[in-house]
Amino acid sequence: VKSGPKNRFPSRHGAGWEDRRTFAGEIAALEPFDEMLVSAGHADLAGPSATVDVMPAFDPTRRVVWKSGTYVLNASDGTHLERTVALPRPQQITGSWQVEFEPKWGGPEKIIFHQLEDWSKRPEEGIRYYSGAANYRKTFKTEFALKSPQSRIYLDLGKVAVMAEVKLNGKDLGVLWNPPYRVDVTDAINPAGENMLEVKVVNLWINRLIGDEHLPEDSVRDADGTLKSWPQWIQDGKTSPTGRYPFATRRVWKKDDPLARSGLLGPVRVLATDKIEIQ
């Protein structure tokens, strides 16, 4: 017998919103800090995107080396293997990004981000309350020389809230939905030249629902936010007369609830790895 995490959304007859619980994957991963955080720091870390991947120097299961150094492997039979690995330094992709939102969900069609930042911290309401997909595009140059046939090149997106689809030089590299947001780009990257990176990021519905709570009501509801009857504009297949974007039969968010971190947060880096062969 196995029990899962408690549903974070209360029933009409439950203990109310105060009894909510986070679902598996919404809680941040463990993260080390060099100094004690004040209460403001704790609040800033709240949200599903407040995760960090502490990259190991060596992955023993795959014998992959992520950081330069001398590695000594001690076998159970008493033998030793020592290897010195020198990798190119990680390259951080900095500078401006072109970002495209979907206007039908309230976002700007095109905008320039001079640096990667949380949508919920932006001054534009169309970005701060945006929920949906946004496309990031950037051209960057690399100077990576692979040391051996076992060497691989990875793209690491850092923090993402909450999912990302990656394309490099037109090659689809799949969807990253959980830390570490890292993908092998060896066969797609131009290691000594210019590259075109496209990252499609999708966040949660929370921010759009909170943003809509600043707009007038468009349906008749109970005090707890439960729909009493289907509004006529829904039955007619029309949009909300008050400008709201999504429609839900139950309202669980308030306009002063904290927004969830969203977007490509980075840092975005290009990493080289090598592999230790055991004879």
Contacts in CASP RR format, 6 or more apart in sequence:
PFRMAT RR
TARGET T0000
AUTHOR 0000-0000-0000
METHOD contacts of the structure
MODEL  1
VKSGPKNRFPSRHGAGWEDRRTFAGEIAALEPFDEMLVSAGHADLAGPSA
TVDVMPAFDPTRRVVWKSGTYVLNASDGTHLERTVALPRPQQITGSWQVE
FEPKWGGPEKIIFHQLEDWSKRPEEGIRYYSGAANYRKTFKTEFALKSPQ
SRIYLDLGKVAVMAEVKLNGKDLGVLWNPPYRVDVTDAINPAGENMLEVK
VVNLWINRLIGDEHLPEDSVRDADGTLKSWPQWIQDGKTSPTGRYPFATR
RVWKKDDPLARSGLLGPVRVLATDKIEIQ
4 24 0 8 1.000
5 21 0 8 1.000
5 22 0 8 1.000
5 23 0 8 1.000
5 24 0 8 1.000
6 21 0 8 1.000
7 21 0 8 1.000
7 23 0 8 1.000
8 20 0 8 1.000
8 21 0 8 1.000
8 22 0 8 1.000
8 23 0 8 1.000
8 26 0 8 1.000
9 20 0 8 1.000
9 250 0 8 1.000
9 252 0 8 1.000
10 16 0 8 1.000
10 17 0 8 1.000
10 19 0 8 1.000
10 20 0 8 1.000
10 252 0 8 1.000
12 224 0 8 1.000
12 226 0 8 1.000
17 252 0 8 1.000
25 48 0 8 1.000
25 178 0 8 1.000
26 47 0 8 1.000
26 48 0 8 1.000
27 48 0 8 1.000
28 45 0 8 1.000
28 46 0 8 1.000
28 47 0 8 1.000
28 48 0 8 1.000
28 49 0 8 1.000
28 50 0 8 1.000
28 51 0 8 1.000
29 51 0 8 1.000
29 52 0 8 1.000
29 53 0 8 1.000
29 179 0 8 1.000
31 45 0 8 1.000
31 50 0 8 1.000
31 51 0 8 1.000
31 52 0 8 1.000
32 54 0 8 1.000
37 45 0 8 1.000
43 258 0 8 1.000
46 258 0 8 1.000
47 161 0 8 1.000
47 260 0 8 1.000
47 261 0 8 1.000
48 161 0 8 1.000
48 162 0 8 1.000
48 204 0 8 1.000
48 260 0 8 1.000
48 261 0 8 1.000
49 118 0 8 1.000
49 159 0 8 1.000
49 160 0 8 1.000
49 161 0 8 1.000
49 162 0 8 1.000
49 260 0 8 1.000
49 261 0 8 1.000
49 262 0 8 1.000
49 263 0 8 1.000
49 265 0 8 1.000
50 159 0 8 1.000
50 261 0 8 1.000
51 159 0 8 1.000
51 179 0 8 1.000
52 159 0 8 1.000
52 179 0 8 1.000
53 156 0 8 1.000
53 158 0 8 1.000
53 179 0 8 1.000
53 180 0 8 1.000
53 181 0 8 1.000
53 182 0 8 1.000
55 66 0 8 1.000
55 67 0 8 1.000
55 156 0 8 1.000
55 180 0 8 1.000
56 66 0 8 1.000
57 65 0 8 1.000
57 66 0 8 1.000
57 67 0 8 1.000
57 69 0 8 1.000
58 64 0 8 1.000
58 65 0 8 1.000
58 66 0 8 1.000
58 67 0 8 1.000
58 71 0 8 1.000
58 276 0 8 1.000
59 65 0 8 1.000
59 66 0 8 1.000
62 275 0 8 1.000
63 275 0 8 1.000
63 276 0 8 1.000
63 277 0 8 1.000
63 278 0 8 1.000
64 152 0 8 1.000
64 273 0 8 1.000
64 274 0 8 1.000
64 275 0 8 1.000
65 71 0 8 1.000
65 85 0 8 1.000
65 87 0 8 1.000
65 273 0 8 1.000
65 274 0 8 1.000
65 275 0 8 1.000
65 276 0 8 1.000
66 87 0 8 1.000
66 271 0 8 1.000
66 273 0 8 1.000
67 87 0 8 1.000
68 85 0 8 1.000
68 86 0 8 1.000
68 87 0 8 1.000
69 84 0 8 1.000
69 85 0 8 1.000
69 86 0 8 1.000
70 82 0 8 1.000
70 83 0 8 1.000
70 84 0 8 1.000
70 85 0 8 1.000
71 82 0 8 1.000
71 83 0 8 1.000
71 84 0 8 1.000
71 85 0 8 1.000
71 276 0 8 1.000
72 80 0 8 1.000
72 81 0 8 1.000
72 82 0 8 1.000
73 80 0 8 1.000
73 81 0 8 1.000
73 82 0 8 1.000
73 83 0 8 1.000
73 276 0 8 1.000
73 278 0 8 1.000
74 80 0 8 1.000
75 81 0 8 1.000
81 276 0 8 1.000
81 278 0 8 1.000
83 276 0 8 1.000
85 274 0 8 1.000
85 276 0 8 1.000
86 147 0 8 1.000
87 147 0 8 1.000
87 272 0 8 1.000
87 273 0 8 1.000
87 274 0 8 1.000
88 143 0 8 1.000
88 144 0 8 1.000
88 145 0 8 1.000
88 272 0 8 1.000
90 156 0 8 1.000
90 269 0 8 1.000
90 270 0 8 1.000
90 271 0 8 1.000
90 272 0 8 1.000
91 142 0 8 1.000
91 143 0 8 1.000
91 144 0 8 1.000
91 269 0 8 1.000
91 270 0 8 1.000
92 267 0 8 1.000
92 268 0 8 1.000
92 269 0 8 1.000
93 138 0 8 1.000
93 140 0 8 1.000
93 197 0 8 1.000
93 267 0 8 1.000
93 268 0 8 1.000
93 269 0 8 1.000
93 270 0 8 1.000
94 115 0 8 1.000
95 114 0 8 1.000
95 115 0 8 1.000
95 138 0 8 1.000
96 112 0 8 1.000
96 113 0 8 1.000
96 114 0 8 1.000
96 115 0 8 1.000
96 138 0 8 1.000
97 112 0 8 1.000
97 113 0 8 1.000
97 116 0 8 1.000
97 136 0 8 1.000
97 137 0 8 1.000
97 138 0 8 1.000
97 264 0 8 1.000
98 110 0 8 1.000
98 111 0 8 1.000
98 112 0 8 1.000
98 136 0 8 1.000
98 137 0 8 1.000
98 138 0 8 1.000
99 110 0 8 1.000
99 111 0 8 1.000
99 112 0 8 1.000
99 113 0 8 1.000
99 134 0 8 1.000
99 135 0 8 1.000
99 136 0 8 1.000
99 137 0 8 1.000
100 109 0 8 1.000
100 110 0 8 1.000
100 111 0 8 1.000
100 134 0 8 1.000
100 135 0 8 1.000
100 137 0 8 1.000
101 107 0 8 1.000
101 108 0 8 1.000
101 109 0 8 1.000
101 111 0 8 1.000
101 126 0 8 1.000
101 127 0 8 1.000
101 130 0 8 1.000
101 134 0 8 1.000
102 132 0 8 1.000
102 133 0 8 1.000
102 134 0 8 1.000
103 109 0 8 1.000
105 130 0 8 1.000
105 131 0 8 1.000
105 132 0 8 1.000
105 208 0 8 1.000
105 245 0 8 1.000
106 126 0 8 1.000
106 130 0 8 1.000
106 245 0 8 1.000
107 124 0 8 1.000
107 126 0 8 1.000
107 127 0 8 1.000
107 130 0 8 1.000
108 124 0 8 1.000
108 126 0 8 1.000
108 127 0 8 1.000
111 124 0 8 1.000
111 127 0 8 1.000
113 136 0 8 1.000
116 264 0 8 1.000
116 265 0 8 1.000
116 266 0 8 1.000
116 267 0 8 1.000
116 268 0 8 1.000
117 265 0 8 1.000
118 161 0 8 1.000
118 261 0 8 1.000
118 262 0 8 1.000
118 263 0 8 1.000
118 265 0 8 1.000
119 127 0 8 1.000
119 128 0 8 1.000
119 130 0 8 1.000
119 134 0 8 1.000
119 203 0 8 1.000
119 207 0 8 1.000
119 262 0 8 1.000
119 263 0 8 1.000
120 128 0 8 1.000
120 207 0 8 1.000
120 259 0 8 1.000
120 260 0 8 1.000
120 261 0 8 1.000
120 262 0 8 1.000
121 128 0 8 1.000
122 128 0 8 1.000
125 211 0 8 1.000
128 207 0 8 1.000
128 259 0 8 1.000
129 207 0 8 1.000
129 208 0 8 1.000
129 210 0 8 1.000
129 211 0 8 1.000
129 212 0 8 1.000
129 259 0 8 1.000
130 203 0 8 1.000
130 207 0 8 1.000
130 208 0 8 1.000
130 262 0 8 1.000
131 203 0 8 1.000
131 204 0 8 1.000
131 205 0 8 1.000
131 206 0 8 1.000
131 207 0 8 1.000
131 208 0 8 1.000
131 209 0 8 1.000
131 246 0 8 1.000
131 262 0 8 1.000
132 202 0 8 1.000
132 203 0 8 1.000
132 205 0 8 1.000
132 208 0 8 1.000
133 200 0 8 1.000
133 201 0 8 1.000
133 202 0 8 1.000
134 200 0 8 1.000
134 201 0 8 1.000
134 263 0 8 1.000
135 198 0 8 1.000
135 199 0 8 1.000
135 200 0 8 1.000
135 201 0 8 1.000
136 197 0 8 1.000
136 198 0 8 1.000
136 199 0 8 1.000
136 200 0 8 1.000
136 201 0 8 1.000
136 264 0 8 1.000
137 196 0 8 1.000
137 197 0 8 1.000
137 198 0 8 1.000
138 196 0 8 1.000
138 197 0 8 1.000
139 194 0 8 1.000
139 195 0 8 1.000
139 196 0 8 1.000
139 197 0 8 1.000
140 194 0 8 1.000
140 195 0 8 1.000
140 197 0 8 1.000
141 193 0 8 1.000
141 194 0 8 1.000
141 195 0 8 1.000
142 189 0 8 1.000
142 190 0 8 1.000
142 191 0 8 1.000
142 192 0 8 1.000
142 193 0 8 1.000
142 195 0 8 1.000
142 270 0 8 1.000
143 191 0 8 1.000
143 192 0 8 1.000
143 193 0 8 1.000
144 153 0 8 1.000
144 189 0 8 1.000
144 191 0 8 1.000
144 192 0 8 1.000
144 270 0 8 1.000
144 272 0 8 1.000
145 191 0 8 1.000
145 192 0 8 1.000
146 153 0 8 1.000
146 186 0 8 1.000
146 191 0 8 1.000
146 272 0 8 1.000
147 272 0 8 1.000
147 274 0 8 1.000
148 274 0 8 1.000
148 275 0 8 1.000
150 274 0 8 1.000
150 275 0 8 1.000
150 277 0 8 1.000
151 272 0 8 1.000
151 273 0 8 1.000
151 274 0 8 1.000
151 275 0 8 1.000
152 184 0 8 1.000
152 186 0 8 1.000
152 272 0 8 1.000
152 273 0 8 1.000
152 274 0 8 1.000
152 275 0 8 1.000
153 184 0 8 1.000
153 185 0 8 1.000
153 186 0 8 1.000
153 189 0 8 1.000
153 191 0 8 1.000
153 270 0 8 1.000
153 271 0 8 1.000
153 272 0 8 1.000
153 273 0 8 1.000
154 182 0 8 1.000
154 183 0 8 1.000
154 184 0 8 1.000
154 185 0 8 1.000
154 270 0 8 1.000
154 271 0 8 1.000
154 272 0 8 1.000
154 273 0 8 1.000
155 166 0 8 1.000
155 168 0 8 1.000
155 173 0 8 1.000
155 182 0 8 1.000
155 183 0 8 1.000
155 185 0 8 1.000
155 189 0 8 1.000
155 197 0 8 1.000
155 268 0 8 1.000
155 269 0 8 1.000
155 270 0 8 1.000
155 271 0 8 1.000
156 180 0 8 1.000
156 181 0 8 1.000
156 182 0 8 1.000
156 268 0 8 1.000
156 269 0 8 1.000
156 270 0 8 1.000
156 271 0 8 1.000
157 164 0 8 1.000
157 166 0 8 1.000
157 176 0 8 1.000
157 181 0 8 1.000
157 182 0 8 1.000
157 199 0 8 1.000
157 264 0 8 1.000
157 266 0 8 1.000
157 268 0 8 1.000
158 180 0 8 1.000
158 181 0 8 1.000
158 182 0 8 1.000
158 265 0 8 1.000
158 266 0 8 1.000
158 267 0 8 1.000
158 268 0 8 1.000
158 269 0 8 1.000
159 181 0 8 1.000
159 261 0 8 1.000
159 265 0 8 1.000
159 266 0 8 1.000
160 176 0 8 1.000
160 181 0 8 1.000
160 201 0 8 1.000
160 263 0 8 1.000
160 264 0 8 1.000
160 265 0 8 1.000
160 266 0 8 1.000
161 201 0 8 1.000
161 203 0 8 1.000
161 204 0 8 1.000
161 260 0 8 1.000
161 261 0 8 1.000
161 262 0 8 1.000
161 263 0 8 1.000
161 265 0 8 1.000
162 177 0 8 1.000
162 202 0 8 1.000
162 203 0 8 1.000
162 204 0 8 1.000
162 262 0 8 1.000
163 175 0 8 1.000
163 176 0 8 1.000
163 177 0 8 1.000
163 201 0 8 1.000
163 202 0 8 1.000
164 175 0 8 1.000
164 176 0 8 1.000
164 177 0 8 1.000
164 181 0 8 1.000
164 199 0 8 1.000
164 200 0 8 1.000
164 201 0 8 1.000
164 202 0 8 1.000
164 264 0 8 1.000
165 172 0 8 1.000
165 174 0 8 1.000
165 175 0 8 1.000
165 176 0 8 1.000
165 199 0 8 1.000
165 200 0 8 1.000
166 172 0 8 1.000
166 173 0 8 1.000
166 174 0 8 1.000
166 175 0 8 1.000
166 176 0 8 1.000
166 183 0 8 1.000
166 197 0 8 1.000
166 198 0 8 1.000
166 199 0 8 1.000
166 200 0 8 1.000
167 173 0 8 1.000
167 197 0 8 1.000
167 198 0 8 1.000
167 199 0 8 1.000
167 200 0 8 1.000
168 185 0 8 1.000
168 188 0 8 1.000
168 189 0 8 1.000
168 195 0 8 1.000
168 196 0 8 1.000
168 197 0 8 1.000
168 198 0 8 1.000
169 188 0 8 1.000
169 189 0 8 1.000
169 190 0 8 1.000
169 195 0 8 1.000
169 196 0 8 1.000
170 188 0 8 1.000
170 196 0 8 1.000
170 198 0 8 1.000
171 187 0 8 1.000
171 188 0 8 1.000
173 183 0 8 1.000
173 184 0 8 1.000
173 185 0 8 1.000
173 188 0 8 1.000
174 183 0 8 1.000
176 182 0 8 1.000
176 183 0 8 1.000
182 271 0 8 1.000
185 270 0 8 1.000
189 195 0 8 1.000
189 270 0 8 1.000
197 268 0 8 1.000
199 264 0 8 1.000
201 262 0 8 1.000
201 263 0 8 1.000
201 264 0 8 1.000
203 260 0 8 1.000
203 262 0 8 1.000
203 263 0 8 1.000
204 260 0 8 1.000
204 262 0 8 1.000
205 246 0 8 1.000
206 253 0 8 1.000
206 257 0 8 1.000
206 259 0 8 1.000
206 260 0 8 1.000
207 259 0 8 1.000
207 260 0 8 1.000
207 262 0 8 1.000
208 245 0 8 1.000
208 246 0 8 1.000
209 246 0 8 1.000
209 248 0 8 1.000
209 251 0 8 1.000
209 253 0 8 1.000
210 253 0 8 1.000
210 254 0 8 1.000
210 255 0 8 1.000
210 257 0 8 1.000
210 259 0 8 1.000
211 255 0 8 1.000
212 243 0 8 1.000
212 244 0 8 1.000
212 245 0 8 1.000
212 246 0 8 1.000
213 251 0 8 1.000
213 253 0 8 1.000
213 254 0 8 1.000
213 255 0 8 1.000
214 255 0 8 1.000
215 242 0 8 1.000
215 243 0 8 1.000
215 244 0 8 1.000
216 242 0 8 1.000
217 242 0 8 1.000
218 231 0 8 1.000
218 233 0 8 1.000
218 240 0 8 1.000
218 241 0 8 1.000
218 242 0 8 1.000
218 243 0 8 1.000
218 244 0 8 1.000
218 247 0 8 1.000
219 227 0 8 1.000
219 228 0 8 1.000
219 231 0 8 1.000
219 234 0 8 1.000
219 247 0 8 1.000
220 227 0 8 1.000
220 228 0 8 1.000
220 229 0 8 1.000
220 231 0 8 1.000
221 227 0 8 1.000
221 228 0 8 1.000
221 251 0 8 1.000
222 228 0 8 1.000
225 250 0 8 1.000
225 251 0 8 1.000
226 249 0 8 1.000
226 250 0 8 1.000
226 251 0 8 1.000
227 249 0 8 1.000
227 250 0 8 1.000
233 239 0 8 1.000
233 240 0 8 1.000
233 241 0 8 1.000
234 247 0 8 1.000
240 247 0 8 1.000
END
